[in-house]
Amino acid sequence: MSWEENVRKVVPYTPGEQPKISNIIKLNTNECPYPPAPSVKKALDSFEYESLRLYPDPGSGILINALSDYYNVPADQIFVGVGSDDVLSMAFLTFFNSDKPILFPDITYSFYDVWADLYRIPYKQIPLDEEFRIKKEDYYVENGGVIFPNPNAPTGLVEDLDMIEDILKNNRDVVVIVDEAYIDFGGKSALPLIDKYENLLVVQTFSKSRAMAGMRIGFAFGSKKLIGYLNDAKFSFNSYTMNRPSLELGAATLADKEYFKETCSKIIATRERVKPLLSELGFVFPDSSSNFIFAKHKTVSGKKIFEELRKRGIIVRRWDLPRISEYLRITVGTDEQMDTLIESLRKIV
């Protein structure tokens, strides 16, 4: 018998490429093309570096209180973690412990099946329809939990709250997680439903709309009972998951509401401007409500376009997976970056 027989083996998540070369247009990981809020710069400049010798607040008070004030949600209904990936991973570990399969879409955030495999959680991938939409009736079956992004990744499509509530009504005995990493770019948050459904967890992040991917700040809203169970699990691993700079800068970004609105509006405007330009070039795509566009060309292969763009210093995301291998996920950058993209595509297709 080898020691390797007892190793917990898993195929890990493959993150978007972080190129080491300069002078590229990086449109592959849905980062914000604009800087964090000025309030973050101010907080960073005044940060007391000597405080780094001390452990951070295990209760993450300054950040949770800021989130509580901003979203008008009681502090004991908020959980924070090292990016939404940390929050989601902890939620998988805490809430998905049935011998029944959890349910999530077949085309979705590709970390879900990784966590399920890691924690030995049975799961079933529910096919989206031909238009990449969730068929809510497919979730009206016995299961061990439900999770889906809204807007969906990588399609960018948003589902309405009525559909989400229908899924909740038919899944009262399991935890339902709505992953809202991209909600600030379109659609209505399920946050208003957390007091109506004790089993609902809504997860968001500062990595996309808040331009703070480098700080790794994620958070979740839910009933007091759900959040209590999450904290019990977290403190069983590590009491100090959030570092001091993340707590202070995360709280600071919430103070600048106007900059946040302005940045989101600019990204949305650029997205809507680029859509018809892509259509003119022969691309088809779902009508994205996110900060990216999930597009394929009618005649030119996705692999060829991906490679040709890379030669021109433009990085987008592509998956060699069933149903979506011809699609490219294109992050919405600045207007200048997107103009360069369009000019390059004109030469390729």
N, C-alpha and C positions, 0 to 999 in steps of 0.2 A: 504493500500500500504506500502510495506517495503522499507527501504533505499537500500536494496540489489538488488532491481529490477533495479536500476540505476548504479550498479557496472559493470565496464567493465571486464567481466569474460573471462578467456582464460586458456587453458591447457598449462602449461609452458614447455619449452625445458628441457630435462633431460640431464645434462652434464655427461661426463664420470666420473666414480668414482675416487675420490682422497683418497685412503686408508690412514688411520691414523696409521696403523701398519708398523713396519720396517721389513727389511730383505725380501722384496718382489721384484719380477721382474715385473715392471709396463709397460705393453704393450697394454694399452687400450685407450690412448688419443693422440696418434701420436705426443708426445713431442720428441724433439731431445735428443738422448742418450748422446750427448757430450756437454761440457760447451759452453757458449757464447765465442765470439772471445776475444783474449787477449786485443785488443783495448778497449773492453767494460770494462774489469777488470781495465785497466789503467784509463779510464774515471771515473769509480766508485771510485777508490782510491783518485782521485784528485777532486771529487765533493765537492763543497763548501756547507756544510750542513746549514750554516747560511742563504743561499739564499732561504731556504724553507719558510722563513717568508714572502716572496714576492710572489705575483701571478705570474704564468708562462706567457709566451708570448702567447696571444690569437691567434696570427697568426701562431704559431708553426714554426717560421722562421728557426731556426737552423736545424730542422729535414727536413722540406720541401726543403730547399736549398741543403741539403746533398742528398736527394732523386733526386732532379733535376739534380745535377751533376752526380750522379751514373747512372741514367737511361737516361740521356740526354733528359729530358722532361721539358718544361718551368714550372716554379713554379706555375703559375696560372692555370695549368692543373693537379694539385696534391691536394688531400684532405687527411687528416690524422684523425685517430680516435682511441678510446680506444679498440684496437684489431679490426680485420676485422669484427667481429660481430657487433660492434658499427657502423662501416662504412656501412655495409649491411643494418642494421636496419634503419639508416638514409636515405639510398637510397630507401628502400621500402616506407618510409613515404613521401619522396620528389617526387618520380617519378611514383609511382603506385597509381594513383587517378582516374582511369577510372571506369565506371560501367561494363566494359568488363573484363573477367578473365585474370589474369596473368598466364603464363605457366611455369611449371618446371617439371623435371622428377619425376616419382613415387618413384624411389629409388634414394635418393639424401640426401643432408645435411638437417637434420630434424629440423632445425631452420626456414626454409622457410615458412612452413605452420603456424608456431607459430606467426611469424611477420604478415603474412596475416590475421590471425584471430584477432590479437591484434589491427591492424589498420583497420579492417573491409574491407579488400581488397578481392574481389572475386578471386578465383584461380581454376585452373584445373591442375591436375597431369597427365602428359603425360607418358604412359607406355614405359619403355625401351624395346628393343627387347629381344629375348631369350638369347642373348649373352651380355645383359646389355649395349647395345649401344643405343645412341640417334638416332632416326629416324628423320632426319631433316625436311622431308616433313610434319610431324605432327605439326610443328611450322609455317607452311605457312598458317595460318588461322587468322581470326580477333581476336585480343587479346588486353589486356591492358598493356602488357610488358612481357619480357622473362628473365629468370635467370636460369643459370645452372653452376655447378662447372666443371672445367677442369684443371687437372684430376678430374674425378668424385669421390665423397665420398658418400658411403663407398666402391665403387667397385675398385677404383684405375685406371680405364681405362681413357686414354687420347684420345681426338678427335683432328683431324688435323685442321689446320687453314682454309683450303678450305671449310670444313663443317661449321665452325663458320661463315665464310664470306657469305656462302649461306644463313644462317639464318638471318644475318644482311641485306642482299640484299632484303629479303622478309619481313622485319620488320622495314622499315625506319621511320614509324610514331609512334613508341613506343621506350622506352628505353630498351636496351638489356644489361644485366649485366653478365659478365663472372667472376666467382669466382675462382681465381687462388691461393688458399691457398697452393696447393701442386705443383705448376708449376716448382719449382726448382729441382724436382726429376725426371722430364721427360716431354717431349713435348715442344712445342714452344708457347711462350706467345702471346696473342692477342694484346699486347701493340702496335706493329707497325700499327695496324688498327685504332687507336684512332683519327688520323688526317684525315682519309678517311671517317670515319663514326661518325658524330657529336653526334649520339645517343648511342654510345658504352661507357660503364663504365667497367674498368678492376680493380678488387680488389685483393690485395695481403696482406700478413701478415709477421711479424717477428717471429711468434710463432712456426713455424715448422723448416724451414731450417736455421733460424738464432738463434735458441735455446734461444728465449727470450719470451716464453709464459707467464712467470711471470711478464713481464713488460706491456703486453697488448698494442701492437702497430700494427695498421693496416693502410692501405693507399689505395687510389684509383687514377687511371689515367683516364682522359676523356677530352672532349673538354672544352675550357674555359667557355662556357655557362653552361655545365653540372655541372662543379665544382663550379661555381658561385651560382647556385641554391642550391647545397648541403651546401655550407657555409651559405647561407641565412637561411636555416632550422636549421643548427647547432647553429648559434648565436641566434636563437629564443628560444633555450633551455638553453644553457650554453656556455658562452664565453671562459671558461677555462677547456676544456675537457682533455687536455694533461698536465700531471704534469711535473715539471722540470726534475726529474731524467729520465723519459721516453724520453723526448726530447733530452737530452744530450747523453744518452746511445744509443738511436736509431740512432743518427747521427754517433756515434763512431763505431758501428758495420759495417757500410758501408765502413769504411776506411780500413778494413782488408779483401781484396778480396781473397788473397791466402788461408787464413784459411777457408773462406766460401766455396771455391771450394773444398778444401781438405775434409771438413766435409760432403758435399753433395756426393762427390765421394765415401767416405767410406760407407755411408748409402746405396747408389745404389749398390755397390759391395756386401755388406752383403745381400741385398734383392735378388740379382741374384744368390748368392751362396745358399740361403735357399730354393729357389723355387724348384729345383730338389729334395732336401731332403724331402720336403713336398709331392711332387708327389710320391716318393718312399713309403711313408707311407699311400698312398691311398687318399690324398687330391686332390681336384680339385679347380681351382680358375681362375678368369680373370687374364690376364697378366698385373699386376700392374705396373704403371709408377709413383708410389707415394712412401711414406715412410711407407707403410703398405701393407699387403697382405690380401685379402678378400677370405677366404677359407672355404670349407666344406668337410667333409669326405664322402666317397662313402657309408659307411655302419653304422658308429657310429654317433649318434645324436649330433648336435651342443650343445645342453643343457648339455649332459653328459660330453663332452669334456671340456666345459666351467667350469663346477663344479669341475671336476677332476683336472684341471689345478689350479684352485683356492686353492684346498686343498694342492697343492704342492707349493703355494706361487707365482703363476704366474697369473697375471690379464690381460685378454684380453676383447674385447668388443663384445657383442651379443645383437641383437634386436629381440624381439618376434613380428615380423611384417610379413605380407604376402610376399611371394617369397624369403625372406632372413632369415627366422628363423633358418635354419640349418647352416648358415654361421657365422664365427667368423672373426672379423677384428683384425688382429695381427700387432701391431706396429713393425717396424724394429728397434731393439735395437742394442746394441754392439754385436760383434761376440760371446763374452762369454755368453751374455744373450740368444742369439738365439741358441747356442749349448745346453744350459740348457733346453730351450724350446723343442728342437728336442728330447733330451733324455727323457724328461717327456712324450712327445707324443708317443714315442715308447712303453712306458709302458701302455699307455691308449688305444691305438688303435691296 
